Amino acid sequence: MLPVGLLLLAVAEFAVFVAVAHVIGGGWALLLLVAVSVVGAAWLRREGVRGWRGFRAAAAEGRPPGEQVSRSLVGLFGALLLAVPGFLTAIAGLVLLVPPVRTLVRRGVERAATRRVGATMAGDLFGPRRVRVRRGEPVRVDTGEPPAATPGPAIEGEVVDGEIVR
């Protein structure tokens, strides 16, 4: 699907470029495209340096570096989209650099990373996580079913599923 998506993006970028060139002129459209790409390249360098410094500072202070890494990844991706020639990618890059959008995307990146690496590793990357406690019926430890008259370990009262981080 990636080659098809990239082909569709190229066609859409060309169509948008032609439309912008029709409105403001071909030379101005080309100049605008080059200017946005140069700004994107400079922003890419800035985000890369900022991300590396933040990662090193977190590691030096003994803090989990995951939040800094995810923040940097979103910034780098937004700057990369700005650096790629095209008006659609530039708009997407600018949207990713807006602080509220950047925070939402960063949280999504962290959730995706947590799902992929597991809770223990995510705790090491992103620090302690908040958990939700559900109150419910008592359950058997070995089967997860409600306790019956059969013998076996059963937990009554409040049950919290989780893992010990430290």
C-alpha positions as CSV (number, residue, x, y, z in Angstrom):
1,M,0.0,0.0,0.0
2,L,2.9,2.4,0.6
3,P,3.9,2.7,-3.1
4,V,0.2,3.4,-4.0
5,G,0.0,5.9,-1.3
6,L,3.1,7.7,-2.4
7,L,2.0,7.7,-6.0
8,L,-1.4,9.3,-4.9
9,L,0.5,11.8,-2.8
10,A,2.7,12.8,-5.7
11,V,-0.4,13.2,-8.0
12,A,-2.2,15.3,-5.4
13,E,0.9,17.4,-4.8
14,F,1.3,18.1,-8.5
15,A,-2.4,19.0,-8.8
16,V,-2.1,21.4,-5.8
17,F,1.1,22.9,-7.2
18,V,-0.7,23.6,-10.6
19,A,-3.6,25.2,-8.8
20,V,-1.4,27.4,-6.7
21,A,0.7,28.3,-9.7
22,H,-2.5,29.2,-11.6
23,V,-3.5,31.6,-8.8
24,I,-0.2,33.3,-7.9
25,G,2.0,32.5,-10.9
26,G,4.4,29.7,-11.6
27,G,7.5,31.6,-10.5
28,W,6.0,32.6,-7.2
29,A,4.7,29.1,-6.6
30,L,8.1,27.6,-7.2
31,L,9.8,30.2,-5.0
32,L,7.2,29.6,-2.2
33,L,7.9,25.8,-2.5
34,V,11.6,26.3,-2.2
35,A,11.3,28.7,0.7
36,V,9.1,26.2,2.6
37,S,11.5,23.4,2.0
38,V,14.5,25.5,3.2
39,V,12.6,26.5,6.4
40,G,11.7,22.8,6.9
41,A,15.3,21.7,6.5
42,A,16.4,24.3,9.1
43,W,13.6,23.3,11.4
44,L,14.6,19.6,11.0
45,R,18.1,20.4,12.1
46,R,16.8,22.4,15.1
47,E,14.4,19.7,16.2
48,G,17.1,17.1,15.8
49,V,19.6,19.0,18.0
50,R,16.9,19.8,20.6
51,G,15.8,16.2,20.7
52,W,19.3,14.9,21.2
53,R,20.0,17.4,24.0
54,G,16.7,16.5,25.7
55,F,17.5,12.8,25.5
56,R,20.9,13.3,26.9
57,A,19.6,15.5,29.7
58,A,17.0,13.0,30.7
59,A,19.5,10.2,30.7
60,A,22.0,12.2,32.8
61,E,19.3,13.1,35.4
62,G,18.1,9.4,35.5
63,R,14.6,10.3,34.1
64,P,12.9,8.0,31.7
65,P,13.8,9.3,28.2
66,G,10.6,8.1,26.4
67,E,8.6,11.3,26.7
68,Q,11.4,13.4,25.3
69,V,12.0,10.9,22.5
70,S,8.3,10.8,21.5
71,R,8.2,14.6,21.6
72,S,11.3,14.8,19.4
73,L,9.9,12.2,16.9
74,V,6.7,14.2,16.4
75,G,8.7,17.4,15.9
76,L,11.2,15.7,13.5
77,F,8.3,14.2,11.5
78,G,6.6,17.6,11.2
79,A,9.9,19.2,10.2
80,L,10.5,16.4,7.7
81,L,7.1,17.0,6.1
82,L,7.9,20.7,5.8
83,A,11.3,19.9,4.2
84,V,9.7,17.6,1.6
85,P,8.8,19.7,-1.5
86,G,5.0,20.0,-1.7
87,F,2.2,22.1,-0.4
88,L,0.2,19.3,1.1
89,T,3.1,17.9,3.0
90,A,4.0,21.4,4.2
91,I,0.5,21.9,5.6
92,A,0.6,18.5,7.3
93,G,4.1,19.4,8.8
94,L,2.8,22.8,10.0
95,V,-0.2,21.2,11.7
96,L,2.1,18.7,13.5
97,L,4.2,21.6,14.8
98,V,1.2,23.3,16.4
99,P,1.6,22.6,20.2
100,P,-1.9,21.1,21.0
101,V,-1.8,18.9,17.9
102,R,1.8,17.9,18.7
103,T,0.8,16.9,22.3
104,L,-2.1,14.8,21.0
105,V,0.1,13.0,18.4
106,R,2.9,12.5,21.0
107,R,0.4,10.8,23.4
108,G,-0.7,8.6,20.5
109,V,2.9,7.7,19.8
110,E,3.4,6.8,23.4
111,R,0.2,4.6,23.5
112,A,1.3,2.8,20.3
113,A,4.8,2.2,21.8
114,T,3.3,1.0,25.0
115,R,1.2,-1.5,23.1
116,R,4.2,-2.7,21.1
117,V,6.8,-3.1,23.8
118,G,4.6,-4.1,26.8
119,A,3.9,-2.5,30.1
120,T,7.2,-3.2,31.8
121,M,9.4,-1.8,29.1
122,A,7.0,1.2,28.7
123,G,7.4,1.9,32.4
124,D,11.2,2.1,31.8
125,L,10.7,4.4,28.8
126,F,7.9,6.7,29.9
127,G,8.0,6.4,33.7
128,P,5.1,5.2,35.9
129,R,1.8,5.0,34.2
130,R,-1.6,5.9,35.6
131,V,-4.0,3.0,35.9
132,R,-7.8,2.7,36.2
133,V,-9.2,0.5,38.9
134,R,-12.5,-1.2,38.2
135,R,-14.7,-2.4,41.0
136,G,-16.4,-5.7,40.2
137,E,-17.3,-9.1,41.4
138,P,-14.8,-11.3,43.1
139,V,-13.0,-13.6,40.6
140,R,-10.9,-16.8,40.9
141,V,-7.2,-16.3,40.4
142,D,-6.7,-19.4,38.3
143,T,-9.7,-19.2,36.0
144,G,-10.9,-15.6,36.1
145,E,-14.5,-16.8,36.8
146,P,-16.7,-16.0,39.7
147,P,-16.0,-18.1,42.8
148,A,-18.1,-21.2,43.2
149,A,-18.3,-23.9,45.8
150,T,-15.3,-25.6,44.3
151,P,-12.0,-25.4,46.2
152,G,-9.2,-23.2,44.9
153,P,-7.7,-19.8,45.4
154,A,-10.2,-17.0,45.2
155,I,-9.9,-13.3,45.7
156,E,-12.7,-11.4,47.3
157,G,-12.9,-7.7,47.5
158,E,-11.1,-5.2,45.3
159,V,-8.9,-6.7,42.5
160,V,-6.3,-4.7,40.7
161,D,-4.5,-6.1,37.7
162,G,-1.1,-4.7,37.0
163,E,2.6,-5.2,37.1
164,I,5.2,-4.1,39.6
165,V,7.5,-1.7,38.0
166,R,10.0,-1.2,40.8
